Amino acid sequence: MEHDDVVVVGGGIAGLVAATPAARAGATVRLLDARRAPGGRARSHGERGFLFNEGPHALYRGGEAQAVFDRLGLDLSGGDPNKGVVAHGLLADDRLVPLPGAPVALLRSRWLGVRAKVAIGRLLGGITRVDPAPLAGVSMASWLDDRITDRDARVLAGTISRVATYVCDAESVSADAAVTQLQRALGTGVRYLDGGWASIVDGLLDAARAAGVNIELGTSVEAVATSPTSAPGDAGRWTVSTSAGPRSASTVVLAAGGPALAASIAGDAAPVLHQWSEAAVPITVSHLDVGLPGRWPAAPVVFGLGRPLYLSVHGPVAAGLAPAGGSLVSVMRNHRAGETTDHADDRAELDGLLDTVRPGWRDDASVIRFGARRVVAHDRPMPSRGGLAGRPGPEVPGAPGLYVAGDWVGPRGLLADAAASSGEAAAARAADAAAAAARPGARMAP
Ligand SMILES: Cc1cc2nc3c(=O)[nH]c(=O)nc-3n(C[C@H](O)[C@H](O)[C@H](O)COP(=O)(O)OP(=O)(O)OC[C@H]3O[C@@H](n4cnc5c(N)ncnc54)[C@H](O)[C@@H]3O)c2cc1C
């Protein structure tokens, strides 16, 4: 049976990030992905001259993912969606109102009253000076409620928090994570990537190949179990059962998506994975991405005010997403934790937002792609679990040599930031453990 120091299960951002530093540290690394096309939710899809991400994707300039990509040598470029544009708010009666995006606009805004202007100005102006760490046990909803009493200002603050975190029920997300995300959104901001998020996947694949990672695509991992010959706590004797036959590994990084998949693959060897899976509260959205031949006429950024809707024009903000003269626009509908919406109702809400902003869009659209109830992150940092620091992994208690990585893992970042950061952390631990395992008479800490 082929043996590797590290086997990485999953070739999304978390797995691709994990593979390269482990290989650079001297480990032999094999990465397996069930699909022939790697990248997971960071893939991009070309159609009729448009390039669609898996829903609207923005990379936080000040986030962990950007820093990890820099360390791996990726050269990414992109556009700022907020540069030079007036954002709009969508009111309950479908009216659009210009939103204050800068201090001058805040003073001029007719939608907000004086008290609201003062409250929102104070909150946003002081956000960078807030230390998020002590807020791990506080929900974002109560943190905002403590600071803002004016109703309109509270709605606007909650809306900005929702767009930055993808979480629309602010009572379910810890303020350490949400405030950090707001600081990044309002500070260094985000980029829509030239060439889509495929540019991340391509860069990570190049880095992995250059580091000597053995990449097996179209190979599904069915189970990960301790090898029959290994003693408890023994240095890394994992059997990885795959659709292409068994593999052996000193250490395994599970980066196949969420905790439910991790549990289904390795739950017999690590029962805690089942507990993590049961405790997870995923963040989901439905989205509609539309490619149009002409320029988007007005309102390139629209925030639903008190309504979980969002619109943003991605092409031509980022190069390569729309053909010359065309535009690619994404609209999104967030879900509350446990909210059950009908796919058709989500679709109708998204269509309705586009109807408001650009009547007749359907007749002109070159491509329409609908994503129903997609998982943006497989868990959220919650105040009841101690916020970011309460998220599980990358170590798996009771299973030495087994690690997890993904957007539900580790103490840093949300979304792709968590995936990249936990991937890098898992890589360091797996490479160290594999090196320790290779020493004569070595046993892993249980
Ligand atoms: C609509 C939408 C919008 C988003 N917007 C943003 C955004 O603006 N900013 C941001 O930072 N993040 C955003 N995200 C989140 C981001 O895409 C994810 O956090 C990130 O891509 C997750 O990477 P991952 O590697 O953890 O998981 P995945 O991308 O899910 O990768 C898992 C991989 O494992 C493979 N796999 C699964 N099972 C097996 C198996 N049994 N054997 C082998 N391989 C297997 C899959 O094929 C897949 O390639 C968004 C996500 C969505 C859906």
The ligand as an SDF file (V2000), in Angstrom:
LIG
                    3D

 53 58  0  0  0  0  0  0  0  0999 V2000
  -22.5220   31.6270   -2.1010 C   0  0  0  0  0  0  0  0  0  0  0  0
  -21.2200   31.7100   -1.3640 C   0  0  0  0  0  0  0  0  0  0  0  0
  -20.6080   32.9370   -1.1720 C   0  0  0  0  0  0  0  0  0  0  0  0
  -19.3940   33.0230   -0.4730 C   0  0  0  0  0  0  0  0  0  0  0  0
  -18.8050   34.2280   -0.3350 N   0  0  0  0  0  0  0  0  0  0  0  0
  -17.6190   34.3400    0.3090 C   0  0  0  0  0  0  0  0  0  0  0  0
  -16.9610   35.5780    0.4410 C   0  0  0  0  0  0  0  0  0  0  0  0
  -17.4440   36.6000   -0.0540 O   0  0  0  0  0  0  0  0  0  0  0  0
  -15.7940   35.6310    1.1140 N   0  0  0  0  0  0  0  0  0  0  0  0
  -15.2240   34.5140    1.6850 C   0  0  0  0  0  0  0  0  0  0  0  0
  -14.1640   34.6170    2.2900 O   0  0  0  0  0  0  0  0  0  0  0  0
  -15.8220   33.3100    1.5680 N   0  0  0  0  0  0  0  0  0  0  0  0
  -17.0010   33.1970    0.9020 C   0  0  0  0  0  0  0  0  0  0  0  0
  -17.6190   31.9780    0.7770 N   0  0  0  0  0  0  0  0  0  0  0  0
  -17.0540   30.8390    1.5150 C   0  0  0  0  0  0  0  0  0  0  0  0
  -15.8780   30.1470    0.8050 C   0  0  0  0  0  0  0  0  0  0  0  0
  -16.2330   29.8140   -0.5020 O   0  0  0  0  0  0  0  0  0  0  0  0
  -15.5730   28.8860    1.6100 C   0  0  0  0  0  0  0  0  0  0  0  0
  -15.3780   29.2200    2.9660 O   0  0  0  0  0  0  0  0  0  0  0  0
  -14.3220   28.1530    1.1560 C   0  0  0  0  0  0  0  0  0  0  0  0
  -14.2730   28.0430   -0.2460 O   0  0  0  0  0  0  0  0  0  0  0  0
  -14.3340   26.7860    1.8320 C   0  0  0  0  0  0  0  0  0  0  0  0
  -13.2210   26.0130    1.4570 O   0  0  0  0  0  0  0  0  0  0  0  0
  -13.0360   24.5410    2.0510 P   0  0  0  0  0  0  0  0  0  0  0  0
  -11.8060   24.0100    1.4500 O   0  0  0  0  0  0  0  0  0  0  0  0
  -13.1280   24.5740    3.5230 O   0  0  0  0  0  0  0  0  0  0  0  0
  -14.3150   23.6890    1.5990 O   0  0  0  0  0  0  0  0  0  0  0  0
  -14.8410   23.3190    0.1420 P   0  0  0  0  0  0  0  0  0  0  0  0
  -14.6190   24.4270   -0.7920 O   0  0  0  0  0  0  0  0  0  0  0  0
  -16.2480   22.8440    0.3260 O   0  0  0  0  0  0  0  0  0  0  0  0
  -13.9120   22.1150   -0.3410 O   0  0  0  0  0  0  0  0  0  0  0  0
  -14.1040   20.7900    0.0690 C   0  0  0  0  0  0  0  0  0  0  0  0
  -13.5000   19.8880   -0.9990 C   0  0  0  0  0  0  0  0  0  0  0  0
  -13.5280   18.5310   -0.5140 O   0  0  0  0  0  0  0  0  0  0  0  0
  -13.9090   17.6900   -1.5560 C   0  0  0  0  0  0  0  0  0  0  0  0
  -14.5030   16.4800   -0.9650 N   0  0  0  0  0  0  0  0  0  0  0  0
  -15.7030   16.3670   -0.3350 C   0  0  0  0  0  0  0  0  0  0  0  0
  -15.8880   15.1080    0.0750 N   0  0  0  0  0  0  0  0  0  0  0  0
  -14.7830   14.4110   -0.2890 C   0  0  0  0  0  0  0  0  0  0  0  0
  -14.3860   13.0480   -0.1420 C   0  0  0  0  0  0  0  0  0  0  0  0
  -15.1770   12.1530    0.4790 N   0  0  0  0  0  0  0  0  0  0  0  0
  -13.2120   12.6640   -0.6610 N   0  0  0  0  0  0  0  0  0  0  0  0
  -12.3930   13.5630   -1.2860 C   0  0  0  0  0  0  0  0  0  0  0  0
  -12.7290   14.8650   -1.4580 N   0  0  0  0  0  0  0  0  0  0  0  0
  -13.9050   15.2730   -0.9560 C   0  0  0  0  0  0  0  0  0  0  0  0
  -14.8850   18.5030   -2.3860 C   0  0  0  0  0  0  0  0  0  0  0  0
  -14.9660   18.0040   -3.7160 O   0  0  0  0  0  0  0  0  0  0  0  0
  -14.2650   19.8890   -2.3140 C   0  0  0  0  0  0  0  0  0  0  0  0
  -13.3840   20.1340   -3.3820 O   0  0  0  0  0  0  0  0  0  0  0  0
  -18.8090   31.8560    0.0650 C   0  0  0  0  0  0  0  0  0  0  0  0
  -19.4190   30.6120   -0.1570 C   0  0  0  0  0  0  0  0  0  0  0  0
  -20.6070   30.5350   -0.8560 C   0  0  0  0  0  0  0  0  0  0  0  0
  -21.2490   29.1790   -1.0870 C   0  0  0  0  0  0  0  0  0  0  0  0
  1  2  1  0
  2  3  1  0
  2 52  2  0
  3  4  2  0
  4  5  1  0
  4 50  1  0
  5  6  2  0
  6  7  1  0
  6 13  1  0
  7  8  2  0
  7  9  1  0
  9 10  1  0
 10 11  2  0
 10 12  1  0
 12 13  2  0
 13 14  1  0
 14 15  1  0
 14 50  1  0
 15 16  1  0
 16 17  1  0
 16 18  1  0
 18 19  1  0
 18 20  1  0
 20 21  1  0
 20 22  1  0
 22 23  1  0
 23 24  1  0
 24 25  2  0
 24 26  1  0
 24 27  1  0
 27 28  1  0
 28 29  2  0
 28 30  1  0
 28 31  1  0
 31 32  1  0
 32 33  1  0
 33 34  1  0
 33 48  1  0
 34 35  1  0
 35 36  1  0
 35 46  1  0
 36 37  1  0
 36 45  1  0
 37 38  2  0
 38 39  1  0
 39 40  1  0
 39 45  2  0
 40 41  1  0
 40 42  2  0
 42 43  1  0
 43 44  2  0
 44 45  1  0
 46 47  1  0
 46 48  1  0
 48 49  1  0
 50 51  2  0
 51 52  1  0
 52 53  1  0
M  END
$$$$
